[in-house]
Amino acid sequence: MHRLPTLLITALLLLAVTNCNYCGAVEMSHPGNDTAQARRGFHNGPLTEQVDSIVVVKHFRHMYVFSNKKLLKVYNICLGTAPIGHKHFQGDRKTPEGLYYINDKNPNSMAHKSLGISYPNDEDRKYARKAGKATGGDVKIHGTLNGEEASEEEWAKSDWTWGCIAIRNKEIDELYDHIVVGAPILIMP
């Protein structure tokens, strides 16, 4: 749990530095913005280092991956079809918010590879139990669903998951190869 303060501070600093306006544009992630990227020593090229932490900012639809507190890459993401708010119950189609961990790597999932997210945690289970409902689970970072005919370009246009975080297949391949199981993932509104 000693990584939480560092991860939270990194996430808050990242938001303070990169939020350029209300619409959620993040200066660092604009591919054509070489000046801003160079100023921060950031280049959104292929991963070459091990990823040891992730910060997701749902409002921006961005996932930031880090190694030793250094930002390595920013991915555009899709979320659950009801993206606003924290996931509380099975079937609510929300993506969780809070601190979780990458707890699994699956090369043969129903989507093109997946990384497990440790939802639900004890707090999530307590909340659902109080309401008399199931928490659900099986929340992942994954690529497109296997056997679907829509192109990756079509998938990337809107939020479509049941509460997972989706990225392009080539991106999940890259992240899958570089992520450390046990890495914290902080999912922010």
SVG drawing of the C-alpha trace seen along z (x, -y; Angstrom):
<svg xmlns="http://www.w3.org/2000/svg" viewBox="-31 -25 44 44">
<polyline fill="none" stroke="black" stroke-width="0.4" points="0.0,0.0 3.1,-2.3 2.7,-2.9 -0.7,-4.6 0.6,-8.1 3.2,-8.1 0.7,-7.0 -2.0,-9.4 0.5,-12.3 1.7,-11.4 -1.9,-11.3 -2.8,-14.6 0.4,-16.3 -0.3,-14.7 -3.8,-16.2 -2.6,-19.6 0.2,-19.7 -1.7,-18.3 -5.3,-19.6 -5.4,-22.3 -9.2,-23.0 -12.5,-21.7 -13.2,-19.5 -10.5,-17.1 -7.8,-17.8 -4.6,-16.6 -1.6,-18.5 0.8,-15.6 -1.3,-13.1 -1.9,-15.1 0.3,-13.3 1.1,-16.5 2.1,-18.5 5.9,-17.9 6.7,-21.0 4.7,-20.1 6.0,-16.5 9.6,-17.6 9.3,-20.1 8.3,-17.2 10.7,-14.7 7.7,-12.6 7.3,-10.6 4.3,-8.4 6.3,-5.8 6.5,-2.0 6.9,-0.7 10.5,0.4 10.3,0.4 8.4,2.5 5.1,0.8 4.7,0.8 1.7,-1.5 -1.3,-2.9 -3.5,-5.9 -6.8,-6.1 -8.7,-9.4 -12.2,-8.4 -13.3,-12.0 -10.4,-12.4 -10.7,-8.8 -6.9,-8.4 -4.8,-5.7 -1.3,-6.8 1.3,-4.1 4.4,-4.6 7.7,-3.0 9.4,-4.1 7.2,-7.2 8.2,-8.1 5.3,-8.5 5.9,-6.1 2.8,-6.3 -0.8,-7.6 -3.5,-5.4 -7.0,-6.5 -9.6,-4.3 -13.2,-3.3 -15.2,-2.6 -18.5,-1.0 -21.6,-2.3 -22.6,-4.2 -19.2,-5.8 -20.1,-8.4 -19.7,-7.3 -18.2,-4.4 -19.2,-0.8 -21.3,0.5 -23.3,3.4 -23.3,6.2 -24.8,5.0 -24.6,1.3 -22.2,0.9 -19.9,-1.5 -16.1,-1.3 -14.8,-1.2 -13.1,-4.2 -10.4,-3.9 -7.2,-2.0 -7.0,1.6 -4.3,3.9 -3.5,5.8 -4.2,9.3 -4.2,11.5 -2.9,11.7 -5.1,13.7 -3.9,14.4 -7.1,16.4 -9.9,14.1 -13.2,13.3 -11.5,10.2 -8.1,9.9 -6.0,10.5 -6.9,9.0 -5.4,7.8 -7.5,8.4 -8.3,5.5 -8.9,6.5 -12.4,5.1 -14.3,5.7 -12.3,4.8 -13.6,5.1 -15.2,1.6 -17.0,2.5 -18.3,5.8 -19.5,4.0 -21.4,1.4 -23.1,4.0 -23.9,6.2 -25.6,3.3 -27.8,2.7 -28.5,6.4 -27.0,6.6 -24.1,8.4 -20.9,6.5 -20.1,8.2 -16.5,8.6 -14.4,9.7 -13.3,6.1 -10.5,6.0 -8.3,3.9 -8.8,5.6 -8.8,5.2 -11.8,5.7 -14.1,8.7 -13.2,11.8 -15.4,12.7 -16.9,9.2 -17.0,7.8 -16.7,4.1 -13.2,2.7 -11.0,1.3 -11.8,-2.1 -15.5,-1.6 -14.8,-0.2 -12.8,-3.3 -15.6,-5.8 -17.6,-5.3 -17.9,-3.7 -19.1,-0.1 -17.9,2.2 -19.8,3.7 -17.5,1.8 -14.0,2.7 -11.4,0.5 -10.8,1.1 -7.9,0.2 -6.8,1.3 -5.6,4.8 -2.0,3.7 -2.0,1.6 -3.2,4.4 -0.5,6.6 2.1,4.0 0.8,3.4 0.4,7.1 4.1,7.7 5.3,4.9 2.9,4.9 3.9,6.3 1.2,8.4 0.5,6.7 0.9,3.2 -1.4,0.6 -4.1,-1.0 -5.7,-4.2 -9.0,-4.8 -10.1,-8.4 -13.4,-10.1"/>
</svg>
